[in-house]
Amino acid sequence: MTEQSQTHTTCWNGIDIEIEYYPTRFGGAISHVGVKSINPEGQPLPITSTGYRSHFVPVGTIEANEGDVVTQVTAWLDEAAQSPEWQEHLANAAQGDLFR
């Protein structure tokens, strides 16, 4: 089984992100999604404070959900952006922090 990746770029809330998707990894045992902020590089996202997230899902999960990894990652980001932690991050970023 070939472990070919797909690489996509999209913009989420003003942050350019790169999504790398491997339908199968490790001999077909699992699928892998990598999400990385690329502009600004390392920009926190609601799913990662470092700007990078590696996520494993069962093989076929992306395909069973309409097969569009970009739409699924965007929905994941939108859902995570509702968290109190992300809302606090946005408020702090808008206000600025004198102690950083």
Secondary structure, DSSP 8 states (H G I E B T S, - for coil): -----EEEEEEETTEEEEEEEEEEETTTTEEEEEEEEEETBT--BTTBSSSEEEEEE-TTHHHHTTT-HHHHHHHHHHHHTTSHHHHHHHHHHHH--TT-
